[in-house]
Amino acid sequence: MEYDQVKYQIQDWKNARSLYWILNPFMAIKELVFGQRVPKIILIERHFNKSLRERTKIPCPHCETLHSGLKWSLNNNASKNWFGLFCDHCGRTIPCLTNLTSYLFLVLTFPVWVWFKDQWKAKWLQQQPARYENLDLQTIHNPYAGIGWVMEGLEWGFFMFLLMSMFHRMIDRPTLQLRQIAVDVVVWIVAGLLFGLYMKRQYDKGDNET
Protein backbone atom coordinates (compact mmCIF):
# COMPACT_ATOMS: atom_id res chain seq x y z
CA MET A 1 0.00 0.00 0.00
CA GLU A 2 1.47 3.35 -1.09
CA TYR A 3 0.94 6.57 0.84
CA ASP A 4 1.00 10.19 -0.23
CA GLN A 5 4.13 11.44 1.52
CA VAL A 6 3.30 15.02 0.61
CA LYS A 7 0.00 14.80 2.46
CA TYR A 8 1.08 12.44 5.25
CA GLN A 9 4.01 11.96 7.56
CA ILE A 10 4.55 8.21 7.77
CA GLN A 11 5.47 6.67 11.12
CA ASP A 12 6.66 3.08 11.26
CA TRP A 13 8.67 1.01 13.74
CA LYS A 14 11.68 3.34 13.33
CA ASN A 15 9.75 6.25 14.85
CA ALA A 16 10.91 7.19 18.37
CA ARG A 17 7.54 6.56 20.00
CA SER A 18 7.20 3.23 18.23
CA LEU A 19 10.65 2.17 19.44
CA TYR A 20 9.67 3.26 22.93
CA TRP A 21 6.67 0.93 22.73
CA ILE A 22 8.77 -1.95 21.44
CA LEU A 23 11.63 -1.65 23.95
CA ASN A 24 9.90 -0.55 27.16
CA PRO A 25 9.18 -3.74 29.17
CA PHE A 26 6.25 -2.06 30.95
CA MET A 27 4.40 -1.74 27.64
CA ALA A 28 4.07 -5.53 27.77
CA ILE A 29 1.53 -5.12 30.58
CA LYS A 30 -0.57 -2.74 28.47
CA GLU A 31 -0.25 -5.07 25.50
CA LEU A 32 -0.88 -8.47 27.07
CA VAL A 33 -3.21 -7.55 29.93
CA PHE A 34 -5.19 -4.59 28.62
CA GLY A 35 -4.86 -5.23 24.90
CA GLN A 36 -3.54 -1.78 24.01
CA ARG A 37 -1.76 -1.87 20.64
CA VAL A 38 0.21 0.41 18.36
CA PRO A 39 -0.27 -0.09 14.60
CA LYS A 40 2.80 -0.76 12.47
CA ILE A 41 1.96 2.17 10.21
CA ILE A 42 0.55 5.53 11.38
CA LEU A 43 -0.14 8.45 9.07
CA ILE A 44 -0.10 12.04 10.32
CA GLU A 45 -1.76 14.64 8.10
CA ARG A 46 0.50 17.57 7.25
CA HIS A 47 -0.47 21.23 6.95
CA PHE A 48 -3.90 20.95 8.58
CA ASN A 49 -5.28 23.19 11.31
CA LYS A 50 -6.26 20.28 13.50
CA SER A 51 -4.89 18.73 16.66
CA LEU A 52 -2.44 15.85 16.42
CA ARG A 53 -5.11 13.36 17.47
CA GLU A 54 -7.46 14.56 14.74
CA ARG A 55 -4.70 14.37 12.11
CA THR A 56 -3.78 10.76 12.99
CA LYS A 57 -4.90 8.15 10.46
CA ILE A 58 -4.59 4.37 10.73
CA PRO A 59 -4.49 2.62 7.32
CA CYS A 60 -5.90 -0.86 6.81
CA PRO A 61 -3.51 -2.73 4.47
CA HIS A 62 -6.30 -5.09 3.39
CA CYS A 63 -9.01 -2.70 2.14
CA GLU A 64 -6.89 0.50 2.18
CA THR A 65 -9.40 2.34 4.36
CA LEU A 66 -7.91 5.25 6.30
CA HIS A 67 -9.37 5.15 9.80
CA SER A 68 -9.42 8.04 12.21
CA GLY A 69 -7.04 7.39 15.06
CA LEU A 70 -9.86 8.50 17.38
CA LYS A 71 -11.46 5.07 16.87
CA TRP A 72 -8.85 3.76 19.28
CA SER A 73 -8.75 6.69 21.70
CA LEU A 74 -9.16 6.13 25.43
CA ASN A 75 -12.89 6.93 25.29
CA ASN A 76 -13.46 4.39 22.49
CA ASN A 77 -11.56 1.17 21.76
CA ALA A 78 -8.11 1.74 23.25
CA SER A 79 -8.13 -1.66 24.98
CA LYS A 80 -9.11 -5.28 24.19
CA ASN A 81 -7.16 -5.27 20.92
CA TRP A 82 -5.10 -8.37 21.67
CA PHE A 83 -5.12 -9.64 18.07
CA GLY A 84 -4.64 -6.23 16.44
CA LEU A 85 -6.86 -3.30 15.52
CA PHE A 86 -10.14 -4.40 13.97
CA CYS A 87 -11.08 -2.82 10.64
CA ASP A 88 -14.84 -2.33 10.76
CA HIS A 89 -14.84 -1.78 6.99
CA CYS A 90 -13.50 -5.16 5.82
CA GLY A 91 -13.60 -7.20 9.03
CA ARG A 92 -9.88 -8.01 9.10
CA THR A 93 -7.20 -6.92 11.55
CA ILE A 94 -4.67 -4.13 11.12
CA PRO A 95 -1.13 -5.38 11.97
CA CYS A 96 0.43 -3.95 15.10
CA LEU A 97 3.85 -3.72 16.69
CA THR A 98 4.83 -6.28 19.31
CA ASN A 99 6.61 -5.26 22.46
CA LEU A 100 9.90 -7.13 22.89
CA THR A 101 9.03 -8.34 26.40
CA SER A 102 5.61 -9.46 25.16
CA TYR A 103 7.29 -11.35 22.33
CA LEU A 104 9.67 -13.15 24.69
CA PHE A 105 6.81 -14.04 27.03
CA LEU A 106 4.73 -15.41 24.16
CA VAL A 107 7.64 -17.48 22.88
CA LEU A 108 8.26 -19.00 26.32
CA THR A 109 4.57 -19.78 26.89
CA PHE A 110 3.91 -20.94 23.32
CA PRO A 111 3.22 -24.59 24.30
CA VAL A 112 0.42 -23.37 26.60
CA TRP A 113 -1.55 -20.92 24.47
CA VAL A 114 -1.00 -22.28 20.97
CA TRP A 115 -3.85 -24.81 21.42
CA PHE A 116 -6.39 -22.06 22.18
CA LYS A 117 -5.26 -19.22 19.90
CA ASP A 118 -7.62 -19.91 16.98
CA GLN A 119 -10.60 -20.34 19.29
CA TRP A 120 -9.83 -17.13 21.18
CA LYS A 121 -9.31 -15.15 17.98
CA ALA A 122 -12.56 -16.41 16.42
CA LYS A 123 -14.50 -15.38 19.52
CA TRP A 124 -12.70 -12.04 19.59
CA LEU A 125 -13.57 -11.33 15.95
CA GLN A 126 -17.25 -12.07 16.61
CA GLN A 127 -17.31 -9.46 19.37
CA GLN A 128 -15.60 -6.68 17.40
CA PRO A 129 -18.39 -5.27 15.13
CA ALA A 130 -20.52 -4.32 18.14
CA ARG A 131 -17.60 -2.41 19.66
CA TYR A 132 -17.46 -0.10 16.65
CA GLU A 133 -21.09 0.95 16.69
CA ASN A 134 -21.92 4.47 17.89
CA LEU A 135 -18.30 5.54 18.39
CA ASP A 136 -17.68 9.04 19.69
CA LEU A 137 -15.23 10.59 17.23
CA GLN A 138 -15.93 14.13 18.39
CA THR A 139 -14.76 13.95 21.99
CA ILE A 140 -10.97 14.16 22.03
CA HIS A 141 -9.37 12.72 25.14
CA ASN A 142 -6.10 14.37 26.10
CA PRO A 143 -3.89 11.67 27.68
CA TYR A 144 -1.73 14.37 29.25
CA ALA A 145 -4.56 16.22 31.00
CA GLY A 146 -4.55 16.35 34.81
CA ILE A 147 -1.71 14.18 36.11
CA GLY A 148 -1.51 12.25 32.84
CA TRP A 149 1.71 14.03 31.88
CA VAL A 150 3.21 13.16 35.26
CA MET A 151 2.44 9.45 34.85
CA GLU A 152 3.79 9.48 31.30
CA GLY A 153 6.96 11.20 32.46
CA LEU A 154 7.56 8.86 35.39
CA GLU A 155 6.98 5.84 33.17
CA TRP A 156 9.50 7.14 30.64
CA GLY A 157 11.95 8.07 33.39
CA PHE A 158 11.74 4.60 34.96
CA PHE A 159 12.31 2.97 31.58
CA MET A 160 15.37 5.15 30.96
CA PHE A 161 16.64 4.44 34.48
CA LEU A 162 16.52 0.71 33.81
CA LEU A 163 18.04 1.03 30.36
CA MET A 164 20.68 3.69 30.88
CA SER A 165 21.57 3.28 34.55
CA MET A 166 20.92 -0.23 35.83
CA PHE A 167 21.66 -2.16 32.65
CA HIS A 168 24.72 -0.06 31.80
CA ARG A 169 26.17 -0.23 35.31
CA MET A 170 25.59 -3.99 35.57
CA ILE A 171 27.76 -4.41 32.47
CA ASP A 172 30.35 -1.77 33.34
CA ARG A 173 30.46 -2.37 37.10
CA PRO A 174 29.10 -5.69 38.38
CA THR A 175 28.94 -4.27 41.92
CA LEU A 176 26.24 -1.61 42.05
CA GLN A 177 26.76 1.34 44.40
CA LEU A 178 23.62 2.39 46.26
CA ARG A 179 24.67 6.05 46.39
CA GLN A 180 25.07 6.25 42.63
CA ILE A 181 21.77 4.42 42.09
CA ALA A 182 20.02 6.96 44.33
CA VAL A 183 21.51 9.82 42.30
CA ASP A 184 20.39 8.16 39.06
CA VAL A 185 16.86 7.75 40.41
CA VAL A 186 16.59 11.45 41.16
CA VAL A 187 18.08 12.41 37.79
CA TRP A 188 15.67 10.23 35.82
CA ILE A 189 12.65 11.34 37.87
CA VAL A 190 13.45 14.96 36.99
CA ALA A 191 14.20 14.05 33.37
CA GLY A 192 10.98 12.05 33.18
CA LEU A 193 8.86 14.92 34.49
CA LEU A 194 10.46 17.28 31.98
CA PHE A 195 9.70 14.76 29.23
CA GLY A 196 6.08 14.48 30.37
CA LEU A 197 5.75 18.27 30.47
CA TYR A 198 7.22 18.52 26.97
CA MET A 199 4.70 15.97 25.64
CA LYS A 200 1.84 17.83 27.32
CA ARG A 201 2.89 21.12 25.75
CA GLN A 202 3.20 19.47 22.32
CA TYR A 203 -0.36 18.17 22.58
CA ASP A 204 -1.68 21.46 23.94
CA LYS A 205 0.07 23.28 21.10
CA GLY A 206 -1.68 21.03 18.59
CA ASP A 207 -5.07 21.66 20.23
CA ASN A 208 -4.56 25.42 20.18
CA GLU A 209 -4.04 25.31 16.41
CA THR A 210 -7.61 24.17 15.81
N, C-alpha and C positions, 0 to 999 in steps of 0.2 A: 504494500500500500504506500503510495507516494503522497507527500504532504507539501503544501505550498509554504515554502520557507520564507517567502516575503510576507505572507500574512501571519504565519505562526512561528513561534520559537519552539523548537522541538526538544523535549527533555527525555532522555533515556537513562539507562543505568549509570552512565558516566556523570550525570548531574550530581552536584554535591549533596542535595537532599536525598536523592535516591541511594547514593553510597552510604549516607548516614543510616538509612533504613536497613540496608543490607548488612552493615558491619556492627551496628549497635545490638548487643545481645539482649537488651531489654525490649527491643522491638519484637522479639520472638514471643513474648507474652501477649502483646497486642495481636500478633498474627495468629498464633495457635489457639489462644483462649478466647479472645474477643472477635476474631475473624476480620480484623482491620487489614486492608491490603492496599498496596501502591501499584498502579498499572505500570507495565513496562514502558509504555509510551504515553507522554502527556504533552498536549499542545497548549501553548499560551498565546492568545491573540495579541498581536502587536498594534500599536497606534490606535487604541480604542479608549474612550473615556469611561472605562468601567473599572471596578475593583478587580484585584487579582483573582478572586474566587469566581467572579462572573466571567472572566476571560479564559478560565481553564476549561479545556475540552478533552474528553477521553474518547479516542477513536476505537471502534470495534473493527478488528482486522478481518472479520468474516463478512459482514454486510456493509462495512465502510461508513456506518452511521457515526456522526460526531455527537457524543453525548455531553450535556452540561456536567461539569464536575460537581455541581450542586446536588446531583442525584445521590452522591455518596458523601454528603456533608453530615455533620454530627446530628442534625435534626431530621435526617432521612435514613439512608442505608449505609452508614459508616461501618457498621459491624455485621457479623454473620456472613462474611464473604469468604469462607474458608476455601472454596474451590475457585475463586476468582470473582471478578465483577460480572454480574449478569447483564447481558444485553437484552433489554425488553423489546427490542425491534426484531431480532432474529432468533432469540431463545438460546444463544450459545454464550460461552464465557469469554471475557476479555482477559488475556494473559497478564499475570502480575509478577512482580519481583518476589523473590524468596529470601528471607533473612537467613544469614549464614548459620546462626545458632539453630533456627528452625529446621534448616536443611540437615544439619548434623543430627538433630534429635529424630527427625523422620527416618533418616538412614539407619540409626541405631534401633529404632522401634519398628522397622519395616516388617519383620516377621509377625508382629502383632496386628497391625492395622491393615495390611494388604488384603486380608480375607474379607474385610468389610467395606473397603473403599468404594466399590461400584454401587453397593446398596446405599451407602450414605450419600453419595453424589446424586443418585437417582431421586432420592427423597428430597434432597436439597433443591434440585432443579424444579421439582413439583411445587415447592413452596415459594419460589421466586416471583412468578408473575403477580401474585397478590401483594407482594411487598412494594411493587412499583406502581400501584394504583394510588391516585390522589396524592402524589408527591408535592411537597411545598418547595417550589423552586424560586420563590420570591423572598422568603426569609433567609438572610445570610448570617450564619453563625460565625462569629469571630472567635477562633480558638485561643486568641491571646487576650481576650477581655477578662476583666477581674484579675484573678491570680493565675490565669492561664499562661501568661508570659513567664511568670516565676517558675511554674512547674516545668515548662518547656526548657527554660534556662538551666534549672537544676538537673534535669534529665540529661541534657547535653553535657553539662559540666561533669557529671558523674561518669558518663561514657568516656570523656576525654581524660579524666583522672585514671580510669582503669587502663586506657590505651597508652597514654603518654607517660604516666607516672609509675603505676604498679608494674605493668608489663615490661616497660623499659628498664626499670630498676632491678626487676627480677633477673633480667638477662645481664645487665651491666654489673650489678652488685647483688649476689645471691642473698646476702644478709641485709634485710631491710632495716633502716633506722627510723624509729618511731617519730623522732623530731622532724625529720625531713618529710615523712608522710603527712604529719600534721600541717606543715607549711604548704605542701601540695594541695591538701584538702581545701585550705582557705583560698589559695590562688584559684583553683578551679571553680569554687563556689562563686567567687567574684566574677571570674571570666564567664561562667554560665549565666549569671544574672545579667551581665552586659549583653550577652548573646540573645537572651530572651527579650530584653528591652529593645534591641536592634530589630528583632523579628516583629515585635509589636508595632514599632514605628513604621516598618515597611508596609505592614498590612493597613495601618491607619492612613498612611500616605496614599495607598491605592484606593481606599474608601473615599478619601477627600477629593479624589479626582473625578468622582461620579457627578 
